[in-house]
Amino acid sequence: MLQAEIVQRCARLGFNDRRLGKSGLALVLGVFVLKQLYNQYRKRQSRQKISKKQKQLERRREILRERIVDETGSLLNPERERILSYDVTELLERLRNDELDPSLVLEAYQAKALAVNEKINAVCDFIFEATEWAQNLKSIPKDQRGPLYGLPISVKECFFVKGYDCTIGMAQFIDKPSSEDGDFIKFIKDCHGVPFCLTNIPQTMVSYSCSNPVYGVTGNPHDVDRTPGGSSGGEGALIAAGASLLGLGSDIGGSLRIPAHFSGVVGLKPTSGRIYEAGRRGAQGSGQKALRPCISSVAGYMSATVSGTRIGMQVLLENSRRMSCEDWRVTPLKWQDDLYKPGRKLKVGWYDDNGYFPPTPGVKRAVRLVVEKLKADGHTVVEWKNRDHTDIHHVFLETMMSDMGYHSLKLWKGELLDQCIEALVVKYKTPKFLRKPLSFLIGLFSKKTKTHMDASPTLSRELYVTNAMKDNLTDQFMEEWTENEFDVVICPGFAFPAPHHSYPSRLLPAASYTDIYNSLGNPVGMLPVTRENEEDQVALESYPVQTDLVHRLVYKTTKGATGCPIGVQVVGRHFQEELVIHAMETIEKLVDYDKTCAV
């Protein structure tokens, strides 16, 4: 049938001789074969580049290990363990007062990162220049030392660091090191912080798992068979394992908050335009050839405790005018101490179900635990009833997928594609004429997955409508907030605790708990408050597995998650990060979360 159709088309074009029609068929098939051969050639090149890169990274880790092992050949010893035991506030104080040497502190965190990396694979590369930077800090007089003096800081691999690759897990970006530091990295160094390693991400960073063909799979320190989250997964895992106190991540659909929830650490997604936006691959102001409309990723801090995030944000915001001059997208709004220290009890709204994706029992218990603790502490706590975030979640999907995968397909050419993005690969690579039939079949088993399959405007004029919906829904959301006079809102960190590595690509609808706040634009903090326990596992038996295939998958991957961290989100009004941080510190003191980690 295919041959007959090609012959007929050739005839319509004037090739009436049947032999010419056959020649045309041969030409088409030849071009097809050549394209396949060329694609295989590019993939072979990608494999070779990745193999070479991995050998280089392994050698660099060996060199660093040889440099910092002690006389007994050990990475960790009592002195380094003592340094690692300090929280960020005490560590900074001891560094400023010369009670600790910046070089020794750096070596302690390098040693810890090397040790845990053998189990969790969170570090892409170590920044060798950090040794020189730490050494040079010692010559700075006490009264001239910056607020981050001597603090080792981990960095998500997507940030531009001079002399280092920024691959986002793609072979095409190997051996193309950044020519200069991004603005955020320059700022950290000017404050005398010490960026010391680059941490792992999922390929393309459009996943809440953490694996790619270049750097491999990152394991969750609480259970290495489960994901630490993504796309800032390496950060979450490294901090949870005690090998970093403060790190830089980014967030476009929960990319910073989901790893904080899965790994049991703290994270803060700021309001768009509150801090540096440029200086990362995929970000605004970074020379991208294509950017998603209506929504953008934001940079943010991840930390072991809320105090780390507070210190990092306060240092940035006290220099808001500098940020605004270097990145015009930044609003020059300084740190608002009256919001951080409100001098009164808070009015807190809460919900434990977003009306779209059912949370697991442990997740609901976490929210109610915080609610009860806040009530007992004298705060006014009001349930925000009848939440239904279906529409705003759909708006997020429509904007994220508004190009129908056009730019992703261009980026993927010749690449080895990772399992973490398999759902997007299926969606974008399915021929147009097959998408509706495939969507129909998927819908027989999972209406939520069908929604993801169907998402994306087909015409630019439809994007106008989607953008209007985003604006209207944001207005409606904030009007309700204002009527209720909430200071902050507490809600689930995610629909479930950390799943096994292969599940996130099949459970994309669960991100509705985090992605709505990228559409709405609110600042959102995440902090751990409890862990999955045996009672949660028993209650899981009543989870609605019959209503959708994705619910059945949630049940399956949550079974056995005992001990995994569970967090809550703390949502604030736009440009009120200080009040969010205050609420997070209040909750952190009340719940007394156990940070013990298996690694």
C-alpha positions as CSV (number, residue, x, y, z in Angstrom):
1,M,0.0,0.0,0.0
2,L,2.8,2.4,0.9
3,Q,4.5,1.7,-2.5
4,A,1.3,2.3,-4.4
5,E,0.7,5.6,-2.6
6,I,4.2,6.8,-3.4
7,V,3.8,5.8,-7.0
8,Q,0.5,7.7,-7.2
9,R,2.1,10.8,-5.7
10,C,5.0,10.7,-8.1
11,A,2.4,10.4,-11.0
12,R,0.6,13.5,-9.8
13,L,3.9,15.4,-9.8
14,G,4.4,14.4,-13.4
15,F,6.3,11.2,-13.1
16,N,4.0,9.1,-15.2
17,D,6.4,6.4,-16.0
18,R,6.0,3.6,-13.6
19,R,9.8,3.1,-13.5
20,L,10.2,6.7,-12.3
21,G,7.6,6.0,-9.6
22,K,9.7,3.0,-8.5
23,S,12.8,5.2,-8.6
24,G,11.0,7.7,-6.4
25,L,10.1,5.0,-3.9
26,A,13.8,3.8,-3.9
27,L,14.9,7.4,-3.3
28,V,12.5,7.8,-0.4
29,L,13.6,4.6,1.2
30,G,17.2,5.5,0.6
31,V,16.8,8.8,2.4
32,F,15.1,7.0,5.3
33,V,17.9,4.5,5.6
34,L,20.6,7.2,5.4
35,K,18.8,9.2,8.2
36,Q,18.7,6.1,10.4
37,L,22.3,5.4,9.7
38,Y,23.3,9.0,10.5
39,N,21.2,8.9,13.7
40,Q,23.0,5.7,14.8
41,Y,26.4,7.4,14.0
42,R,25.5,10.4,16.2
43,K,24.4,8.1,19.0
44,R,27.7,6.2,18.7
45,Q,29.5,9.5,19.0
46,S,27.5,10.3,22.1
47,R,28.4,7.0,23.7
48,Q,32.1,7.7,23.0
49,K,31.9,11.2,24.5
50,I,30.0,9.9,27.5
51,S,32.5,7.1,28.1
52,K,35.5,9.5,27.8
53,K,33.8,12.0,30.2
54,Q,33.0,9.3,32.8
55,K,36.7,8.1,32.8
56,Q,37.8,11.7,33.3
57,L,35.5,12.2,36.2
58,E,36.5,9.0,37.8
59,R,40.2,10.0,37.5
60,R,39.4,13.4,39.0
61,R,37.7,11.8,42.0
62,E,40.8,9.6,42.5
63,I,43.1,12.6,42.4
64,L,41.0,14.5,45.0
65,R,40.9,11.4,47.2
66,E,44.7,11.1,47.1
67,R,45.0,14.8,48.0
68,I,42.8,14.7,51.1
69,V,43.1,11.3,52.8
70,D,44.7,11.5,56.2
71,E,47.9,9.7,57.3
72,T,45.9,6.5,57.8
73,G,44.5,6.6,54.3
74,S,41.0,7.5,55.6
75,L,38.7,10.2,54.2
76,L,36.8,10.7,57.5
77,N,38.4,11.0,60.9
78,P,37.4,12.5,64.3
79,E,38.5,16.0,63.4
80,R,36.6,16.1,60.2
81,E,33.5,14.5,61.8
82,R,33.6,17.3,64.4
83,I,33.6,19.9,61.7
84,L,30.7,18.1,59.9
85,S,28.7,18.1,63.2
86,Y,28.3,21.9,63.3
87,D,25.1,23.4,62.0
88,V,25.5,26.2,59.4
89,T,25.2,29.1,62.0
90,E,27.9,27.7,64.3
91,L,30.1,26.7,61.4
92,L,30.0,30.3,60.0
93,E,30.7,31.8,63.4
94,R,33.7,29.6,64.0
95,L,35.1,30.3,60.5
96,R,34.8,34.1,61.0
97,N,36.5,33.9,64.4
98,D,39.4,31.8,63.1
99,E,38.4,28.9,65.2
100,L,38.2,26.9,62.0
101,D,40.4,27.0,59.0
102,P,38.5,27.4,55.6
103,S,40.8,24.8,54.0
104,L,40.1,22.2,56.7
105,V,36.4,22.8,56.5
106,L,36.5,22.4,52.7
107,E,38.4,19.2,53.0
108,A,36.0,17.8,55.6
109,Y,33.1,18.4,53.1
110,Q,35.0,17.1,50.2
111,A,35.8,14.0,52.2
112,K,32.2,13.4,53.2
113,A,31.0,14.0,49.7
114,L,33.5,11.5,48.3
115,A,32.5,8.9,50.9
116,V,28.8,9.1,50.4
117,N,29.0,9.5,46.7
118,E,30.1,5.9,46.4
119,K,26.6,4.9,47.6
120,I,24.3,7.6,46.2
121,N,26.2,9.1,43.2
122,A,25.1,12.6,43.9
123,V,28.2,14.5,42.7
124,C,28.8,15.1,39.0
125,D,32.2,16.7,39.5
126,F,34.3,18.4,42.1
127,I,35.4,22.0,41.6
128,F,39.2,21.7,42.1
129,E,39.7,25.4,42.2
130,A,37.8,25.4,45.5
131,T,41.0,24.5,47.3
132,E,42.7,27.6,46.1
133,W,39.7,29.8,46.9
134,A,39.6,28.5,50.5
135,Q,43.3,29.0,50.9
136,N,43.1,32.6,49.7
137,L,40.3,33.4,52.1
138,K,42.7,33.2,55.1
139,S,44.4,36.4,54.1
140,I,41.2,38.4,54.4
141,P,41.1,40.6,57.6
142,K,38.2,39.7,60.0
143,D,36.4,43.0,59.4
144,Q,36.3,42.4,55.7
145,R,35.1,38.8,55.7
146,G,31.9,38.2,53.8
147,P,28.7,36.7,55.3
148,L,29.4,33.3,53.7
149,Y,33.1,33.2,54.7
150,G,34.6,29.8,54.2
151,L,31.2,27.9,53.8
152,P,31.4,25.1,51.2
153,I,28.4,25.3,48.9
154,S,27.2,22.6,46.5
155,V,25.8,23.6,43.1
156,K,23.3,22.0,40.8
157,E,25.0,21.1,37.5
158,C,22.8,23.5,35.5
159,F,24.6,26.6,36.9
160,F,27.4,28.1,34.9
161,V,30.7,27.6,36.7
162,K,33.8,28.9,34.8
163,G,35.8,26.0,33.3
164,Y,33.2,23.3,34.0
165,D,30.6,21.6,31.7
166,C,27.0,22.3,32.2
167,T,25.5,19.3,30.4
168,I,22.1,18.8,31.9
169,G,22.8,15.1,31.1
170,M,23.2,15.7,27.4
171,A,26.2,14.4,25.4
172,Q,26.2,17.4,23.1
173,F,27.2,19.7,25.9
174,I,30.2,17.6,27.0
175,D,33.6,19.4,26.6
176,K,31.9,22.8,26.3
177,P,32.8,24.4,29.6
178,S,31.3,27.7,30.7
179,S,33.4,30.6,29.8
180,E,32.6,32.5,33.0
181,D,30.7,32.1,36.2
182,G,27.0,32.9,36.2
183,D,25.8,35.8,38.3
184,F,24.7,33.7,41.3
185,I,28.1,31.9,41.4
186,K,30.0,35.2,41.2
187,F,27.8,36.5,44.1
188,I,28.5,33.5,46.3
189,K,32.3,33.8,45.7
190,D,32.2,37.6,46.4
191,C,30.5,36.8,49.7
192,H,33.5,34.4,50.4
193,G,31.4,31.2,50.0
194,V,33.2,28.3,48.4
195,P,31.4,26.4,45.6
196,F,33.0,23.0,45.9
197,C,31.0,20.5,43.7
198,L,28.4,20.1,41.0
199,T,25.4,17.9,41.7
200,N,23.4,15.5,39.6
201,I,20.2,16.2,37.6
202,P,17.7,14.2,35.5
203,Q,18.3,14.5,31.7
204,T,16.9,17.8,30.4
205,M,15.8,18.6,34.0
206,V,12.1,17.9,33.0
207,S,11.6,15.1,35.5
208,Y,11.3,14.6,39.2
209,S,13.6,11.6,39.1
210,C,17.4,11.9,39.0
211,S,19.3,10.0,36.3
212,N,21.0,10.7,32.9
213,P,23.3,8.9,30.6
214,V,26.3,11.1,31.4
215,Y,26.4,10.9,35.2
216,G,24.2,7.9,36.0
217,V,21.5,7.4,38.6
218,T,21.4,9.2,42.0
219,G,20.0,7.2,44.9
220,N,18.1,8.5,47.9
221,P,20.2,8.4,51.1
222,H,17.3,7.0,53.0
223,D,16.8,4.2,50.5
224,V,19.1,4.0,47.5
225,D,16.5,2.0,45.6
226,R,14.3,5.1,45.6
227,T,14.8,8.5,43.9
228,P,15.9,11.6,45.8
229,G,13.7,13.6,43.5
230,G,14.4,16.0,40.7
231,S,15.5,18.0,39.0
232,S,17.6,19.2,41.9
233,G,18.0,15.6,43.0
234,G,21.8,15.6,43.5
235,E,21.5,18.6,45.8
236,G,18.8,17.0,47.9
237,A,20.7,13.7,48.2
238,L,24.0,15.3,49.1
239,I,22.5,17.6,51.7
240,A,20.5,14.8,53.3
241,A,23.6,12.6,53.4
242,G,25.4,15.3,55.5
243,A,27.9,16.3,52.7
244,S,26.7,19.8,52.3
245,L,24.9,22.4,54.4
246,L,23.8,24.8,51.7
247,G,23.3,24.3,48.0
248,L,21.9,26.0,44.9
249,G,19.0,24.5,43.0
250,S,16.3,25.6,40.6
251,D,12.6,25.0,40.3
252,I,10.1,25.0,37.4
253,G,7.5,22.5,38.5
254,G,8.7,21.5,41.9
255,S,12.3,20.8,40.8
256,L,13.7,22.1,44.1
257,R,10.8,21.3,46.4
258,I,10.2,17.7,45.4
259,P,13.9,16.6,46.2
260,A,13.5,18.4,49.5
261,H,10.4,16.4,50.2
262,F,11.8,13.0,49.0
263,S,15.2,13.5,50.7
264,G,14.2,15.2,53.9
265,V,15.9,18.6,53.5
266,V,14.8,22.2,53.3
267,G,14.2,24.2,50.1
268,L,12.7,27.5,49.0
269,K,11.3,28.5,45.7
270,P,11.2,32.3,45.6
271,T,8.8,34.5,43.7
272,S,9.9,35.0,40.1
273,G,12.1,38.0,40.0
274,R,13.1,38.1,43.6
275,I,16.7,36.7,43.1
276,Y,19.0,36.0,40.2
277,E,17.3,34.3,37.3
278,A,20.2,34.3,34.7
279,G,23.3,32.2,34.9
280,R,21.8,28.7,34.4
281,R,21.2,26.5,31.3
282,G,17.5,26.7,30.5
283,A,17.0,30.0,32.4
284,Q,16.0,33.4,31.2
285,G,19.0,35.6,30.4
286,S,21.2,32.7,29.6
287,G,21.3,33.0,25.8
288,Q,18.7,30.3,25.1
289,K,17.5,29.9,21.5
290,A,14.0,29.0,22.8
291,L,12.2,29.7,26.1
292,R,8.8,28.4,27.3
293,P,6.1,31.1,27.4
294,C,4.2,32.2,30.5
295,I,6.3,30.3,33.0
296,S,10.0,30.3,33.9
297,S,12.3,28.4,36.3
298,V,13.6,30.2,39.3
299,A,16.8,29.6,41.3
300,G,16.7,28.9,45.0
301,Y,18.5,27.5,48.1
302,M,18.4,24.0,49.5
303,S,19.8,23.4,53.0
304,A,20.0,21.0,55.9
305,T,18.0,23.3,58.1
306,V,15.8,26.4,57.6
307,S,18.5,28.6,59.1
308,G,20.7,27.8,56.0
309,T,18.0,28.9,53.6
310,R,17.4,32.0,55.8
311,I,21.1,33.0,55.8
312,G,21.4,32.5,52.1
313,M,18.3,34.5,51.2
314,Q,19.1,37.3,53.6
315,V,22.6,37.7,52.2
316,L,21.1,37.9,48.7
317,L,18.3,40.3,49.5
318,E,20.5,42.6,51.5
319,N,22.2,43.1,48.1
320,S,19.0,43.3,46.0
321,R,20.2,46.5,44.2
322,R,23.3,44.7,43.0
323,M,21.2,41.7,41.8
324,S,18.9,44.1,40.0
325,C,21.8,45.8,38.3
326,E,23.4,42.6,37.2
327,D,20.1,40.9,36.2
328,W,17.4,43.4,35.2
329,R,14.7,40.7,35.9
330,V,15.3,41.1,39.7
331,T,13.1,43.4,41.6
332,P,15.3,45.5,43.9
333,L,13.4,44.6,47.1
334,K,15.6,44.3,50.2
335,W,15.2,41.9,53.0
336,Q,12.0,42.8,54.9
337,D,12.8,42.2,58.5
338,D,9.3,43.2,59.6
339,L,7.9,40.2,57.8
340,Y,10.6,37.9,59.1
341,K,9.9,39.1,62.7
342,P,6.1,39.8,62.6
343,G,5.9,39.9,66.4
344,R,2.6,38.1,66.5
345,K,1.0,34.7,66.0
346,L,0.2,33.7,62.5
347,K,-3.1,33.0,60.7
348,V,-2.4,29.8,58.8
349,G,-4.6,28.2,56.1
350,W,-4.2,24.5,55.3
351,Y,-5.4,21.8,53.0
352,D,-4.3,18.2,52.7
353,D,-5.9,17.2,49.3
354,N,-5.7,19.3,46.1
355,G,-8.9,17.8,44.7
356,Y,-7.1,16.3,41.7
357,F,-4.6,13.7,42.9
358,P,-5.2,11.7,46.1
359,P,-2.4,12.0,48.7
360,T,-1.2,8.9,50.6
361,P,-2.2,8.6,54.3
362,G,1.3,9.5,55.5
363,V,1.2,12.8,53.5
364,K,-2.2,13.7,55.0
365,R,-0.9,12.9,58.4
366,A,2.1,15.2,58.0
367,V,-0.1,18.2,57.2
368,R,-2.4,17.5,60.2
369,L,0.6,17.0,62.5
370,V,1.8,20.5,61.6
371,V,-1.8,21.9,62.0
372,E,-2.1,20.5,65.5
373,K,1.4,21.7,66.5
374,L,0.6,25.2,65.3
375,K,-2.7,25.3,67.1
376,A,-1.1,24.2,70.3
377,D,1.5,27.0,69.9
378,G,-1.3,29.6,69.7
379,H,-1.6,30.3,66.0
380,T,-4.9,30.6,64.3
381,V,-5.2,27.7,61.9
382,V,-8.1,27.4,59.4
383,E,-8.8,24.7,56.9
384,W,-9.0,26.0,53.3
385,K,-11.9,23.8,52.2
386,N,-13.0,22.4,48.9
387,R,-9.7,22.9,47.1
388,D,-9.7,21.9,43.5
389,H,-6.5,22.7,41.6
390,T,-7.3,20.7,38.4
391,D,-7.6,23.8,36.2
392,I,-4.4,25.5,37.3
393,H,-2.5,22.2,37.0
394,H,-3.9,21.9,33.4
395,V,-2.7,25.5,32.7
396,F,0.8,24.4,33.8
397,L,0.7,21.5,31.4
398,E,-0.5,23.6,28.5
399,T,2.2,26.1,29.0
400,M,5.0,23.6,29.5
401,M,4.0,21.6,26.4
402,S,2.9,24.4,24.2
403,D,5.4,23.6,21.4
404,M,4.2,20.0,21.1
405,G,7.7,18.9,21.8
406,Y,9.3,20.6,18.8
407,H,12.3,22.0,20.7
408,S,12.7,18.9,22.8
409,L,12.9,16.7,19.7
410,K,15.5,19.0,18.2
411,L,17.5,18.8,21.4
412,W,17.3,15.0,21.6
413,K,18.6,14.3,18.1
414,G,21.6,12.0,18.4
415,E,21.3,11.7,22.1
416,L,21.0,8.6,24.3
417,L,17.7,9.2,26.1
418,D,17.2,8.3,29.7
419,Q,14.3,6.4,31.3
420,C,13.4,9.4,33.4
421,I,11.9,11.2,30.4
422,E,10.3,8.2,28.8
423,A,6.7,9.6,29.1
424,L,7.7,12.8,27.2
425,V,9.6,10.7,24.6
426,V,6.4,8.7,24.0
427,K,4.3,11.8,23.8
428,Y,6.5,13.8,21.5
429,K,7.7,11.0,19.2
430,T,4.2,9.6,18.6
431,P,3.2,10.6,15.1
432,K,0.3,13.2,15.1
433,F,-2.1,10.8,13.4
434,L,-1.6,8.3,16.1
435,R,-1.8,10.6,19.1
436,K,-5.6,10.6,19.4
437,P,-6.0,6.8,19.2
438,L,-3.1,6.3,21.6
439,S,-4.6,8.9,24.0
440,F,-8.0,7.1,23.8
441,L,-6.3,3.8,24.7
442,I,-4.4,5.3,27.6
443,G,-7.7,6.9,28.8
444,L,-9.2,3.5,29.3
445,F,-6.7,2.8,32.1
446,S,-5.7,6.3,33.3
447,K,-7.7,9.5,32.7
448,K,-5.0,11.5,34.5
449,T,-2.2,10.2,32.1
450,K,-4.6,10.9,29.2
451,T,-4.8,14.5,30.3
452,H,-1.0,14.7,30.1
453,M,-1.0,13.1,26.7
454,D,-3.6,15.6,25.4
455,A,-2.0,18.7,26.9
456,S,-0.6,21.4,24.6
457,P,-2.3,24.0,22.5
458,T,-2.0,23.3,18.8
459,L,-2.3,26.9,17.7
460,S,-0.6,30.1,19.0
461,R,-4.0,31.7,19.4
462,E,-5.0,29.0,21.9
463,L,-1.9,29.9,24.0
464,Y,-3.5,33.4,24.4
465,V,-6.5,31.6,26.0
466,T,-4.3,29.5,28.3
467,N,-2.4,32.6,29.4
468,A,-5.7,34.3,30.2
469,M,-6.8,31.3,32.2
470,K,-3.5,31.5,34.2
471,D,-4.1,35.1,35.0
472,N,-7.8,34.6,36.0
473,L,-7.0,31.6,38.1
474,T,-4.2,33.5,39.9
475,D,-6.5,36.4,40.6
476,Q,-9.2,34.0,41.9
477,F,-6.7,32.2,44.1
478,M,-5.2,35.3,45.7
479,E,-8.7,36.9,46.2
480,E,-9.7,33.9,48.2
481,W,-6.5,34.1,50.1
482,T,-7.0,37.8,50.9
483,E,-10.6,37.2,52.0
484,N,-9.4,34.6,54.5
485,E,-6.5,36.9,55.6
486,F,-4.0,34.1,55.6
487,D,-0.3,34.8,56.4
488,V,0.8,31.5,54.9
489,V,-0.8,28.2,53.7
490,I,0.3,24.7,54.7
491,C,-0.2,21.9,52.2
492,P,1.3,18.5,51.2
493,G,4.8,18.5,50.0
494,F,3.9,15.9,47.4
495,A,1.3,13.2,46.8
496,F,3.5,10.5,48.3
497,P,7.0,9.8,49.7
498,A,10.0,9.0,47.6
499,P,9.1,6.4,44.9
500,H,11.4,3.8,43.2
501,H,13.5,5.2,40.4
502,S,11.4,4.1,37.4
503,Y,8.1,5.5,38.7
504,P,8.2,9.3,38.3
505,S,7.9,9.3,34.5
506,R,4.7,7.2,35.0
507,L,3.3,9.4,37.7
508,L,3.6,12.9,36.2
509,P,0.1,14.0,37.4
510,A,1.2,13.8,41.0
511,A,3.4,16.9,40.4
512,S,0.1,18.9,40.6
513,Y,0.9,19.5,44.3
514,T,4.0,21.5,43.4
515,D,3.6,22.7,39.7
516,I,0.6,24.9,40.4
517,Y,2.7,27.3,42.4
518,N,5.0,27.8,39.4
519,S,1.9,28.9,37.5
520,L,0.6,31.0,40.4
521,G,4.0,32.4,41.1
522,N,3.9,32.3,45.0
523,P,7.0,31.7,47.0
524,V,7.0,28.3,48.6
525,G,9.2,26.6,51.2
526,M,9.5,22.9,51.8
527,L,10.7,21.3,55.0
528,P,10.6,17.7,56.4
529,V,8.2,17.1,59.3
530,T,7.8,13.3,59.7
531,R,8.5,10.0,58.1
532,E,6.4,7.3,56.6
533,N,5.5,4.8,59.4
534,E,3.8,1.5,59.9
535,E,0.4,3.1,60.6
536,D,0.6,4.9,57.3
537,Q,1.4,1.6,55.5
538,V,-1.7,0.0,57.0
539,A,-3.8,3.0,56.1
540,L,-2.4,2.7,52.5
541,E,-4.7,-0.3,52.0
542,S,-7.6,2.1,51.6
543,Y,-5.9,4.1,48.9
544,P,-8.2,4.4,45.8
545,V,-6.3,2.1,43.5
546,Q,-9.4,1.2,41.4
547,T,-10.1,4.7,40.2
548,D,-7.0,5.2,38.0
549,L,-3.9,3.2,37.0
550,V,-1.6,5.9,38.3
551,H,-3.2,5.4,41.8
552,R,-2.4,1.7,41.6
553,L,1.2,2.6,40.8
554,V,1.4,5.0,43.7
555,Y,0.1,2.2,46.0
556,K,2.7,-0.2,44.6
557,T,5.7,2.1,45.0
558,T,4.7,3.5,48.4
559,K,4.5,0.0,49.9
560,G,7.7,-0.5,51.8
561,A,8.5,3.2,52.0
562,T,8.7,3.1,55.8
563,G,11.2,5.6,57.2
564,C,11.2,7.8,54.1
565,P,10.9,11.5,54.8
566,I,7.6,13.4,54.3
567,G,7.5,17.2,54.1
568,V,5.0,20.0,53.9
569,Q,4.9,23.1,51.7
570,V,4.7,26.5,53.2
571,V,3.1,28.9,50.7
572,G,3.3,32.7,51.0
573,R,2.1,35.8,49.2
574,H,4.2,37.0,46.4
575,F,7.4,38.7,47.5
576,Q,6.9,37.6,51.1
577,E,9.7,35.1,51.3
578,E,10.7,36.4,54.8
579,L,7.3,35.5,56.3
580,V,7.5,32.0,54.7
581,I,10.9,31.5,56.3
582,H,9.6,32.7,59.6
583,A,6.8,30.2,59.4
584,M,9.2,27.4,58.4
585,E,11.4,28.1,61.4
586,T,8.4,28.0,63.6
587,I,7.3,24.7,62.3
588,E,10.8,23.3,62.3
589,K,11.1,24.0,66.1
590,L,7.7,22.5,66.8
591,V,8.0,19.2,65.0
592,D,11.6,18.4,65.9
593,Y,12.3,16.2,62.8
594,D,14.9,13.5,63.1
595,K,17.5,14.0,60.4
596,T,19.1,10.6,60.8
597,C,20.0,9.1,57.4
598,A,20.9,5.6,56.3
599,V,24.0,6.7,54.4
